[in-house]
Amino acid sequence: MPFPFLKLPAELRNEIYHYHLLASEKIKPTLPDDTSFVRTHLARCPLNSHMVRGRIKCTDCFSGNEEIIRIPPSSLSLLLVNKQIYNEALSIFYHENHFVFANTGELGNFLKAIGPKRRKFISKLTFGFGWGAHQAFKLLAESLFLKELHINMDLNQRHLGVHHKYFVPSMMRLATGMPALSKLRGLEIVELTGQDKTARGIVDVNDEGAVGPWLKEQLLQPREEKRTRRSRARKSALPRQHEFAEIEVFSTYLDA
């Protein structure tokens, strides 16, 4: 007899989603395939009994049986059960987990791929400042719950919008994408690492006169609600019925 999961209270369902979808470590989004997963297994497995005959097998330490190495099932398969579970669990996955990217190019590709419905729930990110920064930060501005950023800023001329020979107070402050990043508001934790070039030479990004103190001051300011002519005209418009359910469940989760 199937268990009536959807008849449970919203608070209890949120707890179940949390335990199922919250990762124990930071998540580095990738496009996994059999080849990459097998290479990772071969690099970490202490056994030397792998057999390569079209398929790679590994001997189980306990049973002694040879088993084909397969990609483990994803916890996100829960979202495929039905539309209601998808709408309820999606926000918790993106809001609770911490995502890591090598550079802003990867971050931008990820934000573009997941779409606006998922982007708005992202809250914790780690990435390196690099190519594609402007587009990535424009998409990141759509996140309504962004609270934590860890950014590594390497002083690399290929990523800057100004030539090295010109004198500027801070090279990183004029880097491509920095204006878009500095417009983000409402963050609670901002951690910056790396270097900046100032009048005193190459210094730590958090030193006085570098980009760090100025950028933190901008990002830690409270978020201001943008009100446009279109938003005022639509202020009295009601959301759709499925949006009521999504907003109610996620608000209940945040208040718990």
For each residue, the residues with C-beta under 8 A, 3 or more apart:
1:
2:
3:
4: 7 8
5: 8 13 16 85
6: 13 84 85
7: 4
8: 4 5 12 13 16
9: 12 13
10: 13 14 88 248 249 252 253
11: 14 15 252 253 256
12: 8 9 15 16
13: 5 6 8 9 10 16 17 88 249
14: 10 11 17 18 88 92 249 252 253 256
15: 11 12 18 19 256
16: 5 8 12 13 19 20
17: 13 14 20 21 78 88 89 92 93 253
18: 14 15 21 22 92 96 253
19: 15 16 22
20: 16 17 75 78 89
21: 17 18 75 76 78 89 92 93 96 97
22: 18 19 92 96 97
23: 26 27 97 98
24:
25:
26: 23 97 98 99 100 126
27: 23 97 98 99 100
28: 99 100 101
29: 99 101 106 110
30: 36
31:
32: 36 37 71
33: 36 37
34: 37 38 71
35: 38 39
36: 30 32 33 39 40
37: 32 33 34 40 41 69 71
38: 34 35 41 42 56 69
39: 35 36 42 43
40: 36 37 43 44
41: 37 38 44 45 56 58 69
42: 38 39 45 50 56
43: 39 40
44: 40 41
45: 41 42 50 58
46:
47: 50 58 59 61
48:
49: 58 59
50: 42 45 47 56 57 58
51: 56 57 66
52: 56
53:
54:
55: 68 69
56: 38 41 42 50 51 52 68 69
57: 50 51 66 67 68 69
58: 41 45 47 49 50 66 67 69
59: 47 49 64 65 66
60: 63 64 65 66 67
61: 47
62:
63: 60
64: 59 60
65: 59 60
66: 51 57 58 59 60
67: 57 58 60
68: 55 56 57
69: 37 38 41 55 56 57 58
70:
71: 32 34 37
72:
73: 77
74: 77
75: 20 21 78
76: 21 79 80 93
77: 73 74 80
78: 17 20 21 75 81 85 89
79: 76 85 86 89 90 93
80: 76 77 86
81: 78 85 86
82: 85 86
83: 86 87 242
84: 6 87 88 245
85: 5 6 78 79 81 82 88 89
86: 79 80 81 82 83 89 90
87: 83 84 90 91 242 245 246 249
88: 10 13 14 17 84 85 91 92 245 246 249 250
89: 17 20 21 78 79 85 86 92 93
90: 79 86 87 93 94 117 118 121
91: 87 88 94 95 121 246 249 250 253
92: 14 17 18 21 22 88 89 95 96 250 253
93: 17 21 76 79 89 90 96 97
94: 90 91 97 114 118 121 122 123
95: 91 92 121 122 123 145 250
96: 18 21 22 92 93 123
97: 21 22 23 26 27 93 94 124
98: 23 26 27 124 125 126 148
99: 26 27 28 29 110 122 124 125 126
100: 26 27 28 125 126 127
101: 28 29 104 106 107 110 125 126 127 128
102: 106 127 128
103: 106 107 127 128 129 130 131 132
104: 101 107 108 127 128 129 130 131 132 133 136 137 177
105: 108 109 130 131 132 136
106: 29 101 102 103 109 110 127
107: 101 103 104 110 111 125 127 132 136 140
108: 104 105 111 112 132 133 135 136 139
109: 105 106 112 113 132
110: 29 99 101 106 107 113 114
111: 107 108 114 119 122 136 139 140
112: 108 109 135 139
113: 109 110
114: 94 110 111 118 119
115: 118 119
116: 119 120 142
117: 90 120
118: 90 94 114 115 121 122
119: 111 114 115 116 122 139 140 142 143
120: 116 117 142 143 144 145
121: 90 91 94 95 118 143 144 145 250
122: 94 95 99 111 118 119 125 140 143 145 146
123: 94 95 96 143 145 146 147 148
124: 97 98 99 147 148
125: 98 99 100 101 107 122 140 146 148 149 150
126: 26 98 99 100 101 149 150 151
127: 100 101 102 103 104 106 107 136 150 151 152
128: 101 102 103 104 151 152 153 154
129: 103 104 133 151 152 153 154 159 172 175 177 194
130: 103 104 105 133 154 156 159
131: 103 104 105 158 159
132: 103 104 105 107 108 109 135 136 177
133: 104 108 129 130 136 137 159 175 176 177 178 180 181
134: 137 138 176 177 180
135: 108 112 132 138 139 177
136: 104 105 107 108 111 127 132 133 139 140 177
137: 104 133 134 140 141 177 180 181 183 184
138: 134 135 141 180
139: 108 111 112 119 135 136 142
140: 107 111 119 122 125 136 137 143 146 184
141: 137 138 180 183 184
142: 116 119 120 139
143: 119 120 121 122 123 140 146
144: 120 121
145: 95 120 121 122 123
146: 122 123 125 140 143 149 184 186 187
147: 123 124 186 187 188 189
148: 98 123 124 125 187 188 189 190
149: 125 126 146 184 187 189 190 191 219
150: 125 126 127 191 193
151: 126 127 128 129 190 191 192 193 194
152: 127 128 129 192 193 194
153: 128 129 172 175 192 193 194 195 196 205 211
154: 128 129 130 159 194 195
155: 171 172 194 195 196 197 202
156: 130 159 160
157: 160 163 164
158: 131
159: 129 130 131 133 154 156 175 176
160: 156 157 164 171 172 174 175 176
161: 174 175 176
162: 166 168 171 174
163: 157 166
164: 157 160 171
165:
166: 162 163
167: 199
168: 162 171 173 174
169: 173 198 199 209
170: 173 174 196 197 198 209 210 211 214
171: 155 160 162 164 168 174 175 196 197 198
172: 129 153 155 160 175 178 194 196 197 205 210 211
173: 168 169 170 178 196 211 214 215
174: 160 161 162 168 170 171 178
175: 129 133 153 159 160 161 171 172 178
176: 133 134 159 160 161
177: 104 129 132 133 134 135 136 137 180 181
178: 133 172 173 174 175 181 182 211 215
179: 182 183
180: 133 134 137 138 141 177 183
181: 133 137 177 178 184 215 219
182: 178 179 214 215 218 219
183: 137 141 179 180 218
184: 137 140 141 146 149 181 187 218 219
185: 218 219 221 222 223 224
186: 146 147 221 222 223
187: 146 147 148 149 184 190 219 220
188: 147 148 220
189: 147 148 149
190: 148 149 151 187 215 216 219 220
191: 149 150 151
192: 151 152 153 205 206 211 212 215 216
193: 150 151 152 153 205
194: 129 151 152 153 154 155 172 204 205
195: 153 154 155 202 203 204 205
196: 153 155 170 171 172 173 202 203 204 205 207 210 211 212
197: 155 170 171 172 201 202 203
198: 169 170 171 201 203 207 209 210
199: 167 169 209
200: 203 209
201: 197 198
202: 155 195 196 197
203: 195 196 197 198 200 207 209 210
204: 194 195 196 207 210 212
205: 153 172 192 193 194 195 196 210 211 212
206: 192 210 212 213
207: 196 198 203 204 210 212
208: 213
209: 169 170 198 199 200 203
210: 170 172 196 198 203 204 205 206 207 213
211: 153 170 172 173 178 192 196 205 214 215
212: 192 196 204 205 206 207 215 216
213: 206 208 210 216 217
214: 170 173 182 211 217 218
215: 173 178 181 182 190 192 211 212 218 219
216: 190 192 212 213 219 220
217: 213 214 220 221
218: 182 183 184 185 214 215 221
219: 149 181 182 184 185 187 190 215 216
220: 187 188 190 216 217
221: 185 186 217 218
222: 185 186
223: 185 186
224: 185
225:
226: 231
227: 231 232
228: 231 232
229: 232 233
230: 233 234
231: 226 227 228 234 235
232: 227 228 229 235
233: 229 230
234: 230 231 237
235: 231 232
236:
237: 234
238:
239: 243 244 247
240: 243 244
241: 244 245
242: 83 87 245 246
243: 239 240 246 247
244: 239 240 241 247 248
245: 84 87 88 241 242 248 249
246: 87 88 91 242 243 249 250
247: 239 243 244 250 251
248: 10 244 245 251 252
249: 10 13 14 87 88 91 245 246 252 253
250: 88 91 92 95 121 246 247 253 254
251: 247 248 254 255
252: 10 11 14 248 249 255 256
253: 10 11 14 17 18 91 92 249 250 256
254: 250 251
255: 251 252
256: 11 14 15 252 253
